[in-house]
Amino acid sequence: MLGGYRAHALQPQVQAMLREAFGLDNHDRPATSTRQASVGRRTISGNCWLTGLILTAVLGIGIIVGSMRTLAVARSPSESGSLSMCSSSQTIDSILPSTAIYAPGQHFAYKLIDENGAAVEMIFEALHDHPWVKATTTLHQGFGMLTNHATATRLGVSFRSAENQEPVKLPYFAMSFVQLVDTSFHSHKNIKIVGNWTDAVVAQGTTVLVHHQDDTGNWISFQASKTDVHQQAPSSPSLLTMDQFKEAATLRFVEVESFQIHIDVGVHEMHGFLFSTTAAVLCAEVPHADNPPVKFVTNPRVFELTVKETDNTHIVKAKNSSLFQLWYVREGDNVHVGDALFQVTSMDGLQDVKSDVAGTVKHLQALLPGGFVDAGAPIIVIDTSGTDWVFIASVSVAAIAVIGVVICIWRCCCNKSPDPDPDDPDDPEKPESIPYTILEFETPSGWKQVAEWKHQPLGLGFYEETSPPQVAYVGKDAIHLGVKKGDHLVSVGDPNTGMIKTEGKAFDSIWREMKTRADRLPLVPRLLLRFEKAGLQQDFEWRTKPLGLVFSDSLPMTVTDVHEEAEHMGVQVGDVLTGYGAESHLLKSVEGKSAEEIWKAITHRMAGFPVAPSLVMVFELPDKSTKEFYWRARPLGIEIGTSLPIAVEKVTSERSKSQGIKVGYILKSFGDNWRKLEVADGKDASMIIADLERFVDKLPHASR
């Protein structure tokens, strides 16, 4: 074992590993691309004397920096920050509360921890370029588990800070899939990764079929070729049996922000995919096996360069086929002739590759420890011009500062800066905010239903091939709005721009109308409360108000009553509140706070929440007057007739009795917070009952 991973054991098998035919020898080399960002210009105004002082300071700094020279750097491996494959991986610590996605825009997340204890969140988001079906996730013995409930699933993967939820770029990331075997003779497991991957690692005797795009390196796929209906899951990402080792694949990235996972299984049945965020094929222990060899598939884009060798540009290339180990330099370092640049493993063992020129390191290829390097592949670009660009830049800054001071003094004395144009055309346009997004649906029974979304995501998935689009799935962010699977979307809009009909429009156009409006809404609010129940800690999530709980007035804050709005949550009288907040890993402890302070924080958090779904039923009483009754949970506790006029035949719950509902009351209308339906005489009773059930079904089940 070298450096804690098995990829480069110096055995006779290494030669076969280095020459393994995975299409590594004849790749076309694509051009690399660059990212550009534009910045809107602003008119700067203010005290010109202060500006002059600042420019004078810049002048002084430029002169000081211009007098300095950078020194040559020769780093040891520990100083160069080179990766150790098995110590630079993240491990899955926990899964954030939402564990299922039903529609485009919804997501779930895992919390990852690195070797230093730093946390990052890995986000899986449903993509809308495929008819969406339910996907769920869970934890299984240190693995994440993606469960696919249909023939195909498309997920976007990205990363964000666990502290401020801002997107982050990871300098290195590995993802391993295990148990890549089919569970029936009618299915096939295939995982495609679309993105800027660096390399993939599989066992020499792998049962996984590996395919990748030769021309651009944009994607790579792993397909099961073995069927095993009695497969045994690994007990840990760090321990694999020989069969599990051959059924696994590791994919590695450098400087990764996002990528996509496309899952196809061939038949409409549930499939589970286990993954870890470690380089399992390289790092896991395989009992009774002496460093089983592996083989690499390298992305052809890794060795692509946009620069060419000139008199002032030197490209260091690999002398023979080898396995990369570590860097001794970073971009920007000055090197002398004879300085060590990087280390590789070849047929002759470990070798330090040294520089035969002096200059500045301008570019390092995105290589990872153990990565295959073909003979002649470009590794490092060194600028040998000898020009001290730091000095030139510093002198230039100083000169600009002098000119700036002169101009500033002249303008202060002779001119007054005009006020900035309030309508600067260079300012980036901010989208106009909207109070809510409106979607109108037509139900199978023919009536129109309008619903308002005040938060994103919408929580809906559609069948793209139908016109108008038909609802395929309804997630928890939409369930309270009364939308049901099978409804047709007939119009999209908002109170500012009005409604747009979907008839005759392509799905992409309709989806764009929904997405542009949803993106202007705030994220759905969340409140997490952590309770101690029989010595165990359990989290409960609220997305609507009211809370439906009554607490004691002093610490410990104990639940003294559970109202109808919270009965379905599972919170019980006697449970003790121990934490509160928006994320499970960022909950605030109740320790050191008063009950009043905690209650104010909870009510403040819920102030902007939407109201929980409710059912409104209007009955005609014997004296011909009408009365409204409300439900926030089911069952309703009443039984009604199936013929017109629809009347109450039995009251079965104490709650309904306490509301005053009595046998003989005639149903006149029903609905929810957004819409009421008039029950017209002569309308088919079965259709009325079917529509009523739509509203009842969106209510949560009461636990008592």
ZIGINOR-V671405 format. One record per run of one state. SS is the DSSP state (H for helix, E for strand, - for the rest). FROM is the first residue (numbers start at 0). TO is the last residue. Records with the same first field share a line. If there is no record, write none. Layout:
SS: FROM-TO / FROM-TO
This chain:
-: 0-0 / 2-3 / 5-11 / 18-46 / 66-70 / 72-89 / 95-98 / 101-105 / 113-117 / 126-133 / 140-141 / 148-150 / 161-165 / 167-168 / 178-180 / 182-188 / 194-197 / 203-206 / 212-217 / 224-225 / 227-234 / 236-237 / 239-240 / 246-247 / 256-256 / 264-269 / 276-278 / 283-283 / 285-292 / 298-298 / 303-308 / 310-311 / 317-320 / 327-332 / 335-338 / 346-347 / 354-357 / 364-370 / 373-376 / 383-387 / 414-435 / 442-446 / 453-453 / 456-458 / 463-468 / 474-477 / 481-486 / 494-496 / 501-505 / 518-520 / 523-525 / 533-534 / 542-542 / 545-547 / 551-556 / 562-562 / 569-574 / 581-582 / 586-586 / 589-593 / 606-608 / 611-613 / 620-624 / 631-631 / 634-636 / 640-645 / 651-652 / 659-664 / 671-674 / 678-683 / 697-698 / 701-703
E: 1-1 / 4-4 / 71-71 / 90-94 / 99-100 / 106-112 / 118-125 / 134-139 / 142-147 / 151-160 / 166-166 / 169-177 / 181-181 / 189-193 / 198-202 / 207-211 / 218-223 / 226-226 / 235-235 / 238-238 / 248-255 / 257-263 / 270-275 / 284-284 / 293-297 / 309-309 / 312-316 / 321-326 / 333-334 / 339-345 / 348-353 / 358-363 / 371-372 / 377-382 / 436-441 / 447-452 / 454-455 / 459-462 / 469-473 / 487-493 / 497-500 / 521-522 / 526-532 / 535-541 / 543-544 / 548-550 / 557-561 / 575-580 / 587-588 / 609-610 / 614-619 / 625-630 / 632-633 / 637-639 / 646-650 / 665-670 / 675-677 / 699-700
H: 12-17 / 47-65 / 241-245 / 279-282 / 299-302 / 388-413 / 478-480 / 506-517 / 563-568 / 583-585 / 594-605 / 653-658 / 684-696
